[in-house]
């Protein structure tokens, strides 16, 4: 098995190698971001790394749980991921879909959209702490802290985070009252103050308690 001395900084490849060893060629890591925000979509990334490269831990050094990385690190490494991957994609589910289906089902919808946009048909999926009970055509493994343990999952989390952060920054141009570009939709003090002052926008999740509990909020 390749040297994984960088595992403390870079997510490892143990689970990928376990799949590759038994003949799974297209092992795809999938992860989501934005489940806990009050506004904006939930996003998912899907990444299939090449099974026949021995230098992945070097080429993708520093790729780990996206929450532990700075925006500059994520953006730089996102380009490395895209250039290295056999296939990659992102998918999302809107705030309206979250309100309609619930956050878990909407998250699976985003994950399915990312997986379906890949250029390859996955042989096996590696997921981060989520069960996909109605997925019957592809075997998968869900693991706690998967974005710290699996390089494929970590890479997917980076792409999803970069895509979603960019989406939220763009909202500042069309919905300027909430500073979405700064807090990315999370329930910060400033965001909650803007909600009380301006009411809920079309991008807010009406079924989430801080938004649902607004008194007299007016849609923007």
C-alpha positions in Angstrom: 0.0 0.0 0.0 1.4 3.5 -0.9 3.0 5.5 1.8 0.4 7.6 3.6 2.6 9.6 6.0 0.8 12.7 5.0 -2.5 11.3 6.4 -2.5 13.8 9.3 -2.7 16.7 6.8 -4.1 15.0 3.7 -7.0 12.6 3.7 -5.9 9.0 3.1 -6.6 6.4 0.4 -7.1 3.2 2.5 -10.7 2.8 1.6 -10.1 3.6 -2.1 -7.3 1.0 -2.2 -9.6 -1.6 -0.6 -12.1 -1.1 -3.4 -9.5 -0.9 -6.2 -7.9 -4.2 -5.0 -11.1 -6.1 -5.5 -11.6 -4.8 -9.0 -13.6 -1.6 -8.5 -12.2 0.8 -11.1 -14.5 3.8 -10.6 -14.6 4.5 -6.9 -16.5 7.8 -6.3 -16.4 9.9 -3.2 -19.4 12.1 -2.5 -19.9 14.7 0.1 -22.2 17.6 0.8 -22.0 21.1 2.2 -24.6 23.6 3.4 -27.0 21.3 5.3 -27.1 23.5 8.4 -27.5 26.9 6.7 -30.6 29.1 6.8 -30.4 30.1 3.2 -29.2 28.9 -0.2 -28.9 25.4 -1.7 -27.4 22.3 -0.2 -24.5 21.3 -2.6 -22.8 18.0 -3.2 -19.6 17.1 -5.0 -18.7 13.8 -6.6 -15.1 12.8 -7.4 -13.6 9.7 -9.0 -9.8 9.5 -8.6 -7.6 7.5 -10.9 -6.9 4.0 -9.6 -3.6 3.7 -11.5 -1.6 6.6 -10.1 0.8 6.2 -7.2 1.3 9.9 -6.6 -2.2 11.0 -5.6 -1.1 11.8 -2.0 1.5 14.1 -3.5 -0.5 15.7 -6.3 -3.4 16.3 -3.9 -1.4 17.1 -0.8 -3.5 19.2 1.6 -6.9 18.0 0.4 -8.9 17.2 3.6 -12.1 18.1 5.3 -13.0 21.4 3.5 -14.1 23.0 6.8 -10.4 22.8 8.0 -9.1 24.7 4.9 -9.0 28.4 4.1 -10.9 29.7 1.1 -7.6 30.2 -0.7 -6.5 26.7 -0.1 -9.8 25.3 -1.2 -9.8 27.3 -4.5 -6.2 26.3 -5.3 -6.7 22.7 -4.5 -10.0 22.6 -6.4 -8.1 23.1 -9.6 -5.7 20.3 -8.7 -8.7 18.0 -8.0 -10.4 18.8 -11.3 -7.2 18.2 -13.3 -6.4 15.0 -11.5 -9.8 13.3 -11.3 -11.0 10.8 -13.9 -14.3 12.6 -13.5 -15.9 15.1 -11.2 -19.2 16.9 -10.8 -21.3 19.0 -8.5 -25.0 19.0 -7.8 -27.4 21.0 -5.7 -30.9 21.2 -4.3 -32.6 24.6 -3.9 -34.0 26.1 -0.7 -37.5 25.4 -2.1 -36.7 21.7 -2.6 -35.3 21.6 1.0 -38.6 23.1 2.3 -40.6 20.6 0.2 -38.7 17.4 0.9 -36.8 18.0 4.1 -33.0 18.5 4.4 -32.1 14.8 4.3 -34.0 14.0 1.1 -32.8 17.2 -0.5 -29.2 16.4 0.4 -29.7 13.0 -1.3 -31.2 14.7 -4.3 -28.1 17.0 -4.6 -25.8 13.9 -4.2 -27.8 12.0 -6.9 -27.5 15.0 -9.3 -23.7 15.2 -8.7 -23.3 11.4 -9.3 -25.5 11.5 -12.4 -23.4 14.3 -13.9 -20.2 12.2 -13.8 -18.7 10.9 -17.1 -18.3 7.4 -15.6 -20.6 4.9 -14.0 -19.5 4.4 -10.4 -18.6 0.9 -9.3 -18.6 1.9 -5.6 -19.4 5.0 -3.6 -17.7 6.4 -0.5 -20.0 8.6 1.5 -19.5 10.8 4.5 -21.9 9.9 7.4 -25.1 9.6 5.5 -27.3 6.6 4.6 -28.7 6.3 1.1 -31.3 3.5 1.7 -33.0 3.8 -1.7 -29.8 3.6 -3.7 -29.9 0.1 -5.1 -27.8 0.1 -8.3 -24.5 1.1 -6.7 -22.9 -0.4 -3.6 -21.7 2.2 -1.1 -20.0 2.7 2.3 -20.9 5.5 4.6 -18.2 6.4 7.2 -18.1 8.8 10.1 -15.6 11.6 9.4 -15.3 10.4 5.9 -14.0 13.7 4.6 -11.0 13.3 6.9 -10.4 9.6 6.1 -11.0 9.3 2.4 -9.2 11.5 -0.2 -12.1 11.0 -2.7 -14.7 12.2 -0.2 -12.4 15.1 0.9 -12.0 16.1 -2.7 -15.7 16.1 -3.2 -16.2 18.2 -0.2 -13.8 20.8 -1.5 -15.5 21.1 -4.9 -18.9 21.3 -3.2 -17.7 24.0 -0.8 -16.1 26.1 -3.5 -19.2 25.9 -5.7 -21.6 26.8 -2.9 -19.4 29.6 -1.6 -19.3 31.1 -5.1 -23.1 30.8 -5.4 -23.6 32.6 -2.1 -21.2 35.4 -3.0 -23.1 36.0 -6.3 -26.3 36.4 -4.2 -24.9 39.6 -2.8 -25.4 41.2 -6.2 -29.1 40.3 -6.4 -30.1 40.2 -2.7 -27.8 42.7 -1.1 -29.4 43.0 2.4 -28.1 39.8 4.0 -24.3 39.7 3.4 -24.6 36.2 2.0 -21.0 36.4 0.7 -19.6 36.7 4.2 -21.6 34.1 6.2 -22.7 31.9 3.3 -26.2 31.6 4.8 -25.2 30.4 8.3 -27.1 31.8 11.2 -24.6 34.4 12.4 -25.6 37.3 14.6 -25.4 39.7 11.6 -27.5 37.3 9.4 -30.2 37.0 12.1 -30.3 40.7 12.5 -30.8 41.1 8.8 -33.6 38.6 8.9 -35.4 40.5 11.6 -35.0 43.7 9.7 -35.8 42.6 6.1 -37.7 39.4 6.5 -37.0 36.2 4.6 -35.7 36.3 1.0 -36.6 33.8 -1.7 -33.3 32.0 -0.9 -34.2 31.4 2.8 -35.4 28.0 4.0 -38.8 28.7 5.4 -39.0 25.4 7.3 -35.9 26.1 9.4 -36.8 27.4 12.8 -35.0 30.8 12.8 -36.7 31.7 9.5 -40.0 30.0 10.4 -40.3 31.8 13.7 -40.0 35.3 12.1 -42.9 37.4 13.0 -44.3 39.4 10.0 -41.3 38.7 7.8 -41.8 39.9 4.2 -40.2 38.1 1.3 -37.7 40.1 -0.7 
